[in-house]
Amino acid sequence: MTGLQHFNNAIITKKKIINSDLCLINFEVENWHKHVPGQYSEICLTAENGYQAIRPYSIASSPDEKSVTFLIERINNGEVSNFLYDISTEGDNFQVSNPIGKRFILQNKKIPIFVASGSGIAPFISMSKYLANKNKRFYMYHWSKNFSGLVIYEENKSYINSLYFPNITRNKPPNWTGGDSRINSKTFNNLDLNNQYEFYVCGSDFFVENALDIISNLGKKFDIYTERFGSF
Ligand SMILES: Cc1cc2nc3c(=O)[nH]c(=O)nc-3n(C[C@H](O)[C@H](O)[C@H](O)COP(=O)(O)OP(=O)(O)OC[C@H]3O[C@@H](n4cnc5c(N)ncnc54)[C@H](O)[C@@H]3O)c2cc1C
């Protein structure tokens, strides 16, 4: 046990650097309790002198997968994210808590709409894989600085501009057919507002506040769930 949460021994089985900001890390976690899409775990680093640093990370794998995946965004001077991105490697041992949180879990009672910026896509990787396995429909809006940051583009590209709305705000590739503007009052114009939707919004504090304003101004009352990763 470490602190209040129950932590399990975990070993990195795979690490994939996506770009200069993002990496995906797979862990094999002892005694892993199946999670509900949308939950997070705490990752604990322990230094040789016993110093520990703990941060929460959304679980990006679906509940059916054997390994537990996290999408880590490297933050300038960030203690844990830098270690995970720069230094950690396959075979390293960590501690990962049991899944936490009921506030942001997938309800799946209405049509889910995922709204993410940057690494805020992490819980929606889990949710969308889970729904895709059940042939359930969802909408996904994702903003990224560059193409490589659209980490689940390949899985969703056949739905581009119908159910999947990727947006690149800085380095668009040539012939890019997705969006290129920031979230704004026209973003959700394609939705039939007479439908029943549940909105999930995840990303920086600033992005979540902005998205909440825009969704609240659509003129209908929707279920809205938010996850804030911090101020950046
Ligand atoms: C429920 C929850 C789920 C999360 N899931 C994810 C996830 O899936 N992937 C992910 O990458 N992160 C996620 N985060 C953010 C993560 O927990 C850390 O806050 C982040 O990795 C920074 O930690 P650090 O130790 O690297 O930085 P710290 O050493 O804690 O902070 C260093 C400096 O950076 C600032 N800072 C803190 N957070 C950020 C940030 N996000 N961006 C820019 N500056 C920051 C701090 O104010 C501080 O000045 C989640 C946060 C929460 C609350």
The ligand as a MOL file (V3000), in Angstrom:
LIG
                    3D

  0  0  0     0  0            999 V3000
M  V30 BEGIN CTAB
M  V30 COUNTS 53 58 0 0 0
M  V30 BEGIN ATOM
M  V30 1 C -8.1530 13.0210 -13.4500 0
M  V30 2 C -6.9050 13.4190 -14.2200 0
M  V30 3 C -6.5110 12.6600 -15.3080 0
M  V30 4 C -5.3590 12.9990 -16.0310 0
M  V30 5 N -5.0140 12.2600 -17.1000 0
M  V30 6 C -3.9250 12.5860 -17.8390 0
M  V30 7 C -3.5840 11.8490 -19.0120 0
M  V30 8 O -4.2630 10.8950 -19.4220 0
M  V30 9 N -2.4630 12.2210 -19.6830 0
M  V30 10 C -1.6810 13.2700 -19.2700 0
M  V30 11 O -0.6530 13.5400 -19.9140 0
M  V30 12 N -1.9860 13.9960 -18.1660 0
M  V30 13 C -3.0780 13.6690 -17.4380 0
M  V30 14 N -3.3770 14.3980 -16.3110 0
M  V30 15 C -2.4240 15.4070 -15.8460 0
M  V30 16 C -1.3460 14.7040 -14.9570 0
M  V30 17 O -1.9550 14.1960 -13.7870 0
M  V30 18 C -0.2260 15.6460 -14.5000 0
M  V30 19 O -0.7900 16.7750 -13.9100 0
M  V30 20 C 0.6860 16.0690 -15.6280 0
M  V30 21 O 1.2950 14.9150 -16.2190 0
M  V30 22 C 1.7930 16.9990 -15.0870 0
M  V30 23 O 2.4760 16.3220 -14.0680 0
M  V30 24 P 4.0370 16.5350 -13.9070 0
M  V30 25 O 4.4690 15.7940 -12.6610 0
M  V30 26 O 4.7330 16.2100 -15.1720 0
M  V30 27 O 4.1530 18.0920 -13.7070 0
M  V30 28 P 4.3530 18.8370 -12.2970 0
M  V30 29 O 5.7530 18.6100 -11.8290 0
M  V30 30 O 3.2370 18.4530 -11.3990 0
M  V30 31 O 4.1210 20.3340 -12.7310 0
M  V30 32 C 5.1860 21.1060 -13.3160 0
M  V30 33 C 4.6560 22.4530 -13.7210 0
M  V30 34 O 3.7750 22.3050 -14.8370 0
M  V30 35 C 2.4900 22.8560 -14.5150 0
M  V30 36 N 1.5460 21.8760 -15.0050 0
M  V30 37 C 0.8960 20.9010 -14.3050 0
M  V30 38 N 0.1270 20.1700 -15.1250 0
M  V30 39 C 0.3360 20.6940 -16.3350 0
M  V30 40 C -0.1460 20.3730 -17.5880 0
M  V30 41 N -1.0000 19.3520 -17.7760 0
M  V30 42 N 0.3090 21.1260 -18.6370 0
M  V30 43 C 1.1890 22.1420 -18.4700 0
M  V30 44 N 1.6560 22.5010 -17.2960 0
M  V30 45 C 1.2430 21.7890 -16.2580 0
M  V30 46 C 2.4120 22.9710 -13.0380 0
M  V30 47 O 1.5930 24.0840 -12.7110 0
M  V30 48 C 3.8470 23.1570 -12.6390 0
M  V30 49 O 4.1930 24.5130 -12.6950 0
M  V30 50 C -4.5590 14.1010 -15.6050 0
M  V30 51 C -4.9670 14.8690 -14.5080 0
M  V30 52 C -6.1170 14.5360 -13.8410 0
M  V30 53 C -6.5350 15.4020 -12.6570 0
M  V30 END ATOM
M  V30 BEGIN BOND
M  V30 1 1 1 2
M  V30 2 1 2 3
M  V30 3 2 2 52
M  V30 4 2 3 4
M  V30 5 1 4 5
M  V30 6 1 4 50
M  V30 7 2 5 6
M  V30 8 1 6 7
M  V30 9 1 6 13
M  V30 10 2 7 8
M  V30 11 1 7 9
M  V30 12 1 9 10
M  V30 13 2 10 11
M  V30 14 1 10 12
M  V30 15 2 12 13
M  V30 16 1 13 14
M  V30 17 1 14 15
M  V30 18 1 14 50
M  V30 19 1 15 16
M  V30 20 1 16 17
M  V30 21 1 16 18
M  V30 22 1 18 19
M  V30 23 1 18 20
M  V30 24 1 20 21
M  V30 25 1 20 22
M  V30 26 1 22 23
M  V30 27 1 23 24
M  V30 28 2 24 25
M  V30 29 1 24 26
M  V30 30 1 24 27
M  V30 31 1 27 28
M  V30 32 2 28 29
M  V30 33 1 28 30
M  V30 34 1 28 31
M  V30 35 1 31 32
M  V30 36 1 32 33
M  V30 37 1 33 34
M  V30 38 1 33 48
M  V30 39 1 34 35
M  V30 40 1 35 36
M  V30 41 1 35 46
M  V30 42 1 36 37
M  V30 43 1 36 45
M  V30 44 2 37 38
M  V30 45 1 38 39
M  V30 46 1 39 40
M  V30 47 2 39 45
M  V30 48 1 40 41
M  V30 49 2 40 42
M  V30 50 1 42 43
M  V30 51 2 43 44
M  V30 52 1 44 45
M  V30 53 1 46 47
M  V30 54 1 46 48
M  V30 55 1 48 49
M  V30 56 2 50 51
M  V30 57 1 51 52
M  V30 58 1 52 53
M  V30 END BOND
M  V30 END CTAB
M  END
